[in-house]
Amino acid sequence: MAVAAMSALLFGVVSSPAQAAAASCYGGSHYYNKPAGSFKSTPFTTTTACSDINVRSNQNTFVRVCFRKIDIFSNCQARYTHVVPGQYVVVATNVLDNRDFLLDFYNDAEASGLVAA
């Protein structure tokens, strides 16, 4: 019997490839803390661990992603995504690896949470 199947029988743990990929992606999350009066986070860089940019906020907020173009973060998404507290929400899909980006928030209220990319 395969090791994974034996583990599932013994421990009741079943992990799909999608669950394993999400765990790997979220495991590399970085903390963000945007102070009141600001609209943008500090820069982050996409990795090979995630194919999307995921945000887990500590409060209700709206956010979009701005990618670095030359030396400025001017390549922003047209729409903001609603991020609810306590769960990861995909805010950009199919992103390239090693791309610098920042989070652009709809308002200047304080915001904090995690970003996985």
PyRosetta script that sets phi, psi and omega in degrees:
from pyrosetta import init, pose_from_sequence

init()
pose = pose_from_sequence("MAVAAMSALLFGVVSSPAQAAAASCYGGSHYYNKPAGSFKSTPFTTTTACSDINVRSNQNTFVRVCFRKIDIFSNCQARYTHVVPGQYVVVATNVLDNRDFLLDFYNDAEASGLVAA")
pose.set_psi(1, 137.8)
pose.set_omega(1, -178.8)
pose.set_phi(2, -63.8)
pose.set_psi(2, 152.0)
pose.set_omega(2, -178.0)
pose.set_phi(3, -60.5)
pose.set_psi(3, -43.8)
pose.set_omega(3, -179.5)
pose.set_phi(4, -62.2)
pose.set_psi(4, -42.4)
pose.set_omega(4, 179.7)
pose.set_phi(5, -66.3)
pose.set_psi(5, -41.2)
pose.set_omega(5, 178.2)
pose.set_phi(6, -62.6)
pose.set_psi(6, -43.5)
pose.set_omega(6, 178.2)
pose.set_phi(7, -61.0)
pose.set_psi(7, -41.7)
pose.set_omega(7, -179.9)
pose.set_phi(8, -63.1)
pose.set_psi(8, -39.8)
pose.set_omega(8, 178.8)
pose.set_phi(9, -68.8)
pose.set_psi(9, -42.7)
pose.set_omega(9, -177.0)
pose.set_phi(10, -73.2)
pose.set_psi(10, -40.3)
pose.set_omega(10, -171.6)
pose.set_phi(11, -111.0)
pose.set_psi(11, -4.5)
pose.set_omega(11, 179.2)
pose.set_phi(12, 68.8)
pose.set_psi(12, 23.7)
pose.set_omega(12, -177.7)
pose.set_phi(13, -106.0)
pose.set_psi(13, 122.2)
pose.set_omega(13, 175.8)
pose.set_phi(14, -123.6)
pose.set_psi(14, 124.2)
pose.set_omega(14, -177.4)
pose.set_phi(15, -124.2)
pose.set_psi(15, 121.6)
pose.set_omega(15, 177.4)
pose.set_phi(16, -83.2)
pose.set_psi(16, 163.7)
pose.set_omega(16, 175.3)
pose.set_phi(17, -58.3)
pose.set_psi(17, -35.7)
pose.set_omega(17, 178.9)
pose.set_phi(18, -65.8)
pose.set_psi(18, -40.9)
pose.set_omega(18, 178.1)
pose.set_phi(19, -65.3)
pose.set_psi(19, -40.3)
pose.set_omega(19, 179.3)
pose.set_phi(20, -65.7)
pose.set_psi(20, -40.4)
pose.set_omega(20, 178.6)
pose.set_phi(21, -64.8)
pose.set_psi(21, -42.4)
pose.set_omega(21, 179.1)
pose.set_phi(22, -63.7)
pose.set_psi(22, -42.3)
pose.set_omega(22, 179.5)
pose.set_phi(23, -62.9)
pose.set_psi(23, -40.7)
pose.set_omega(23, 178.4)
pose.set_phi(24, -65.0)
pose.set_psi(24, -43.2)
pose.set_omega(24, 179.9)
pose.set_phi(25, -65.1)
pose.set_psi(25, -51.9)
pose.set_omega(25, -177.1)
pose.set_phi(26, -67.8)
pose.set_psi(26, -26.7)
pose.set_omega(26, 179.5)
pose.set_phi(27, -64.2)
pose.set_psi(27, -21.5)
pose.set_omega(27, 178.4)
pose.set_phi(28, -99.8)
pose.set_psi(28, 20.3)
pose.set_omega(28, -177.7)
pose.set_phi(29, -62.3)
pose.set_psi(29, 150.5)
pose.set_omega(29, 176.2)
pose.set_phi(30, -118.6)
pose.set_psi(30, 144.1)
pose.set_omega(30, 179.1)
pose.set_phi(31, -79.5)
pose.set_psi(31, 139.7)
pose.set_omega(31, 170.5)
pose.set_phi(32, -124.0)
pose.set_psi(32, 147.8)
pose.set_omega(32, 177.9)
pose.set_phi(33, -142.9)
pose.set_psi(33, 102.1)
pose.set_omega(33, -178.7)
pose.set_phi(34, -97.0)
pose.set_psi(34, 117.3)
pose.set_omega(34, -179.1)
pose.set_phi(35, -71.1)
pose.set_psi(35, 157.1)
pose.set_omega(35, 175.0)
pose.set_phi(36, -59.4)
pose.set_psi(36, 144.0)
pose.set_omega(36, -179.7)
pose.set_phi(37, 94.5)
pose.set_psi(37, -7.8)
pose.set_omega(37, 179.7)
pose.set_phi(38, -113.5)
pose.set_psi(38, 154.7)
pose.set_omega(38, 176.9)
pose.set_phi(39, -109.7)
pose.set_psi(39, -15.8)
pose.set_omega(39, -172.0)
pose.set_phi(40, -122.2)
pose.set_psi(40, 148.9)
pose.set_omega(40, 175.1)
pose.set_phi(41, -84.1)
pose.set_psi(41, 176.8)
pose.set_omega(41, 169.3)
pose.set_phi(42, -73.9)
pose.set_psi(42, 161.5)
pose.set_omega(42, -178.9)
pose.set_phi(43, -70.9)
pose.set_psi(43, 151.1)
pose.set_omega(43, 174.0)
pose.set_phi(44, -130.2)
pose.set_psi(44, 169.6)
pose.set_omega(44, 177.4)
pose.set_phi(45, -130.1)
pose.set_psi(45, 133.8)
pose.set_omega(45, 177.4)
pose.set_phi(46, -67.9)
pose.set_psi(46, 154.9)
pose.set_omega(46, -177.7)
pose.set_phi(47, -129.0)
pose.set_psi(47, 175.6)
pose.set_omega(47, 176.1)
pose.set_phi(48, -76.2)
pose.set_psi(48, -11.5)
pose.set_omega(48, -177.8)
pose.set_phi(49, -73.0)
pose.set_psi(49, -25.5)
pose.set_omega(49, -176.6)
pose.set_phi(50, -129.4)
pose.set_psi(50, 142.1)
pose.set_omega(50, 173.9)
pose.set_phi(51, -95.9)
pose.set_psi(51, -10.8)
pose.set_omega(51, 179.6)
pose.set_phi(52, -126.8)
pose.set_psi(52, 168.0)
pose.set_omega(52, 171.3)
pose.set_phi(53, -103.7)
pose.set_psi(53, 123.6)
pose.set_omega(53, -175.6)
pose.set_phi(54, -118.9)
pose.set_psi(54, 136.8)
pose.set_omega(54, 179.6)
pose.set_phi(55, -123.1)
pose.set_psi(55, 134.6)
pose.set_omega(55, 174.0)
pose.set_phi(56, -122.1)
pose.set_psi(56, 108.3)
pose.set_omega(56, -173.8)
pose.set_phi(57, -97.6)
pose.set_psi(57, 157.6)
pose.set_omega(57, 175.4)
pose.set_phi(58, -91.4)
pose.set_psi(58, -1.8)
pose.set_omega(58, 178.8)
pose.set_phi(59, -152.7)
pose.set_psi(59, 163.2)
pose.set_omega(59, 174.8)
pose.set_phi(60, -62.7)
pose.set_psi(60, 133.7)
pose.set_omega(60, 178.6)
pose.set_phi(61, -158.9)
pose.set_psi(61, 168.2)
pose.set_omega(61, 174.5)
pose.set_phi(62, -122.1)
pose.set_psi(62, 132.9)
pose.set_omega(62, -174.1)
pose.set_phi(63, -142.3)
pose.set_psi(63, 149.4)
pose.set_omega(63, 170.1)
pose.set_phi(64, -132.4)
pose.set_psi(64, 165.9)
pose.set_omega(64, -177.4)
pose.set_phi(65, -104.8)
pose.set_psi(65, 136.5)
pose.set_omega(65, 173.8)
pose.set_phi(66, -118.8)
pose.set_psi(66, 123.3)
pose.set_omega(66, 179.2)
pose.set_phi(67, -93.9)
pose.set_psi(67, 149.6)
pose.set_omega(67, 177.8)
pose.set_phi(68, -71.8)
pose.set_psi(68, 130.2)
pose.set_omega(68, 174.5)
pose.set_phi(69, -124.0)
pose.set_psi(69, 113.3)
pose.set_omega(69, -171.6)
pose.set_phi(70, 61.7)
pose.set_psi(70, -109.1)
pose.set_omega(70, -177.1)
pose.set_phi(71, -112.9)
pose.set_psi(71, 3.6)
pose.set_omega(71, -178.8)
pose.set_phi(72, -129.6)
pose.set_psi(72, 156.5)
pose.set_omega(72, 179.8)
pose.set_phi(73, -92.1)
pose.set_psi(73, 74.0)
pose.set_omega(73, -174.4)
pose.set_phi(74, -106.1)
pose.set_psi(74, -10.0)
pose.set_omega(74, -176.8)
pose.set_phi(75, -93.4)
pose.set_psi(75, 80.4)
pose.set_omega(75, -174.4)
pose.set_phi(76, -100.9)
pose.set_psi(76, 149.7)
pose.set_omega(76, 173.9)
pose.set_phi(77, -62.3)
pose.set_psi(77, 151.2)
pose.set_omega(77, -179.7)
pose.set_phi(78, -73.7)
pose.set_psi(78, -31.5)
pose.set_omega(78, -174.1)
pose.set_phi(79, -118.2)
pose.set_psi(79, 150.4)
pose.set_omega(79, 174.2)
pose.set_phi(80, -90.0)
pose.set_psi(80, 147.8)
pose.set_omega(80, 177.7)
pose.set_phi(81, -108.5)
pose.set_psi(81, 135.1)
pose.set_omega(81, 177.3)
pose.set_phi(82, -76.7)
pose.set_psi(82, 123.8)
pose.set_omega(82, 178.3)
pose.set_phi(83, -112.6)
pose.set_psi(83, 121.8)
pose.set_omega(83, -179.1)
pose.set_phi(84, -95.5)
pose.set_psi(84, 152.5)
pose.set_omega(84, -177.2)
pose.set_phi(85, -66.5)
pose.set_psi(85, 142.9)
pose.set_omega(85, 170.4)
pose.set_phi(86, 82.9)
pose.set_psi(86, 3.3)
pose.set_omega(86, 176.7)
pose.set_phi(87, -142.2)
pose.set_psi(87, 149.1)
pose.set_omega(87, 177.8)
pose.set_phi(88, -74.1)
pose.set_psi(88, 136.0)
pose.set_omega(88, 177.2)
pose.set_phi(89, -125.9)
pose.set_psi(89, 131.7)
pose.set_omega(89, 177.6)
pose.set_phi(90, -74.4)
pose.set_psi(90, 123.3)
pose.set_omega(90, 179.8)
pose.set_phi(91, -111.2)
pose.set_psi(91, -12.8)
pose.set_omega(91, 173.7)
pose.set_phi(92, -153.3)
pose.set_psi(92, 137.5)
pose.set_omega(92, -176.3)
pose.set_phi(93, -114.1)
pose.set_psi(93, 155.3)
pose.set_omega(93, 175.2)
pose.set_phi(94, 50.4)
pose.set_psi(94, 50.6)
pose.set_omega(94, -178.7)
pose.set_phi(95, -84.7)
pose.set_psi(95, 150.0)
pose.set_omega(95, 177.3)
pose.set_phi(96, -75.4)
pose.set_psi(96, 153.3)
pose.set_omega(96, 177.1)
pose.set_phi(97, -73.5)
pose.set_psi(97, 152.3)
pose.set_omega(97, 176.0)
pose.set_phi(98, 60.5)
pose.set_psi(98, 35.8)
pose.set_omega(98, 175.4)
pose.set_phi(99, -102.8)
pose.set_psi(99, 127.4)
pose.set_omega(99, 176.8)
pose.set_phi(100, -77.2)
pose.set_psi(100, 138.1)
pose.set_omega(100, 179.8)
pose.set_phi(101, -151.2)
pose.set_psi(101, 166.2)
pose.set_omega(101, 170.4)
pose.set_phi(102, -139.7)
pose.set_psi(102, 164.9)
pose.set_omega(102, 177.5)
pose.set_phi(103, -95.6)
pose.set_psi(103, 131.4)
pose.set_omega(103, 178.4)
pose.set_phi(104, -111.9)
pose.set_psi(104, 118.2)
pose.set_omega(104, -175.5)
pose.set_phi(105, -94.9)
pose.set_psi(105, 149.8)
pose.set_omega(105, -177.3)
pose.set_phi(106, -66.5)
pose.set_psi(106, -31.4)
pose.set_omega(106, 179.9)
pose.set_phi(107, -133.1)
pose.set_psi(107, 175.4)
pose.set_omega(107, -175.4)
pose.set_phi(108, -98.6)
pose.set_psi(108, 18.9)
pose.set_omega(108, 176.5)
pose.set_phi(109, -70.0)
pose.set_psi(109, 153.8)
pose.set_omega(109, 177.2)
pose.set_phi(110, -60.0)
pose.set_psi(110, 142.1)
pose.set_omega(110, 179.7)
pose.set_phi(111, -146.2)
pose.set_psi(111, 143.8)
pose.set_omega(111, 177.3)
pose.set_phi(112, -149.9)
pose.set_psi(112, 160.5)
pose.set_omega(112, 179.5)
pose.set_phi(113, 162.2)
pose.set_psi(113, -151.8)
pose.set_omega(113, -177.8)
pose.set_phi(114, -124.7)
pose.set_psi(114, 148.3)
pose.set_omega(114, 173.6)
pose.set_phi(115, -129.2)
pose.set_psi(115, 132.0)
pose.set_omega(115, 177.6)
pose.set_phi(116, -120.7)
pose.set_psi(116, 126.1)
pose.set_omega(116, -177.5)
pose.set_phi(117, -148.4)
pose.dump_pdb("model.pdb")
